[in-house]
Amino acid sequence: MPVVALKPGYTGPVADTEDKFHGKRLLYIGWDDHLLFCSPVCLPLPPDMPFGALVGQVLPGIYGSHPDFARIDWSSVSWLDSGQPFKPDPAKTLAENGLVHKSVIRFRTPGLRGLAGSSS
């Protein structure tokens, strides 16, 4: 995410470049229509992690407390990568799926719109 400095000519070290995360990449992940989680989560993940492991092992720990999570039909989920439609291959790594440091991915779960359809 680019930042615009208010002071003209400002320069300084960038503190969140990929090399500062010990081989991991920051991924922002959000679940659309589920505002019980008010913003995307930011996770440091290894680029060689299979996308299927993200879905099967990481996301349950993040979103599993929501009653809709157990009802997700993962075959019908639609994904966005930085606002663009994205069809991840679960067998490929995050890097092979084109996810880079600070990628923003969101997922939509058809038929599930939060607690009693409230988007929460």
C-alpha positions as CSV (number, residue, x, y, z in Angstrom):
1,M,0.0,0.0,0.0
2,P,1.5,3.3,-1.0
3,V,1.6,6.1,1.6
4,V,1.6,9.8,0.8
5,A,3.7,11.8,3.2
6,L,2.3,15.2,4.3
7,K,5.7,16.8,4.4
8,P,7.2,17.4,0.9
9,G,10.5,15.6,0.4
10,Y,10.0,13.2,3.3
11,T,12.1,10.1,3.0
12,G,12.7,7.3,5.5
13,P,13.3,3.6,5.8
14,V,10.4,1.4,4.8
15,A,9.8,-0.9,7.8
16,D,7.5,-3.5,6.4
17,T,9.3,-4.8,3.3
18,E,9.2,-8.6,2.7
19,D,12.8,-9.1,3.8
20,K,11.9,-8.0,7.3
21,F,9.5,-10.9,7.9
22,H,12.0,-13.9,8.1
23,G,10.9,-15.5,4.8
24,K,7.2,-14.8,5.2
25,R,4.8,-12.6,3.3
26,L,2.1,-10.5,4.7
27,L,-1.3,-11.5,3.3
28,Y,-4.5,-9.5,4.1
29,I,-7.5,-11.8,4.1
30,G,-11.1,-10.7,4.5
31,W,-14.4,-12.6,4.5
32,D,-17.1,-10.5,2.7
33,D,-20.5,-10.1,4.3
34,H,-19.2,-11.2,7.7
35,L,-18.6,-8.0,9.6
36,L,-18.3,-9.8,12.9
37,F,-14.7,-9.5,11.7
38,C,-14.5,-5.8,11.1
39,S,-11.5,-5.8,8.8
40,P,-9.2,-8.1,6.9
41,V,-6.7,-10.0,9.1
42,C,-3.0,-9.6,8.3
43,L,-1.1,-12.9,8.5
44,P,2.7,-13.6,7.9
45,L,2.7,-16.7,5.8
46,P,5.4,-18.7,4.0
47,P,5.2,-18.3,0.2
48,D,5.6,-22.0,-0.2
49,M,2.5,-22.8,1.8
50,P,-0.1,-24.6,-0.4
51,F,-3.2,-22.6,-0.9
52,G,-5.2,-25.6,0.4
53,A,-3.3,-25.4,3.7
54,L,-4.4,-21.8,4.0
55,V,-8.0,-22.8,3.6
56,G,-7.8,-26.0,5.6
57,Q,-5.4,-25.1,8.4
58,V,-5.1,-21.4,8.8
59,L,-8.6,-19.9,8.1
60,P,-10.4,-22.2,10.6
61,G,-8.2,-20.7,13.4
62,I,-9.1,-17.2,12.2
63,Y,-12.8,-17.4,11.2
64,G,-13.9,-20.8,12.7
65,S,-15.7,-19.2,15.6
66,H,-18.3,-17.7,13.3
67,P,-21.4,-20.1,12.9
68,D,-21.3,-19.7,9.1
69,F,-17.8,-21.0,8.8
70,A,-18.7,-24.7,9.3
71,R,-21.4,-24.2,6.6
72,I,-19.0,-23.0,3.8
73,D,-19.1,-24.9,0.6
74,W,-15.5,-24.2,-0.5
75,S,-16.2,-25.4,-4.0
76,S,-18.6,-22.5,-4.5
77,V,-16.5,-19.8,-2.8
78,S,-15.4,-16.9,-5.0
79,W,-12.1,-15.2,-4.4
80,L,-10.7,-11.8,-5.1
81,D,-7.0,-10.8,-5.2
82,S,-6.6,-7.1,-4.9
83,G,-10.1,-6.6,-6.1
84,Q,-9.8,-8.8,-9.2
85,P,-11.5,-12.3,-9.6
86,F,-9.0,-15.0,-8.7
87,K,-9.3,-18.8,-9.0
88,P,-6.6,-20.3,-6.7
89,D,-5.3,-23.8,-7.2
90,P,-5.3,-25.5,-3.8
91,A,-2.4,-27.7,-4.7
92,K,-0.2,-24.8,-5.7
93,T,1.7,-22.6,-3.2
94,L,0.7,-19.1,-2.3
95,A,3.5,-17.8,-4.5
96,E,2.5,-20.0,-7.4
97,N,-1.0,-18.6,-7.1
98,G,0.5,-15.2,-7.7
99,L,0.1,-13.9,-4.1
100,V,2.9,-11.5,-3.2
101,H,3.8,-9.5,-0.1
102,K,0.8,-7.5,1.1
103,S,-1.6,-9.1,-1.3
104,V,-5.2,-8.5,-0.3
105,I,-7.5,-11.5,-0.8
106,R,-11.2,-11.7,0.0
107,F,-13.6,-14.5,-0.2
108,R,-17.3,-14.6,-0.7
109,T,-19.5,-17.4,0.4
110,P,-22.7,-17.7,-1.6
111,G,-25.8,-18.1,0.6
112,L,-24.0,-17.2,3.8
113,R,-24.4,-13.5,4.8
114,G,-23.6,-13.5,8.5
115,L,-25.7,-14.0,11.6
116,A,-29.3,-14.3,10.5
117,G,-28.4,-12.7,7.1
118,S,-27.2,-9.5,8.9
119,S,-23.8,-9.4,7.3
120,S,-22.3,-9.7,10.8
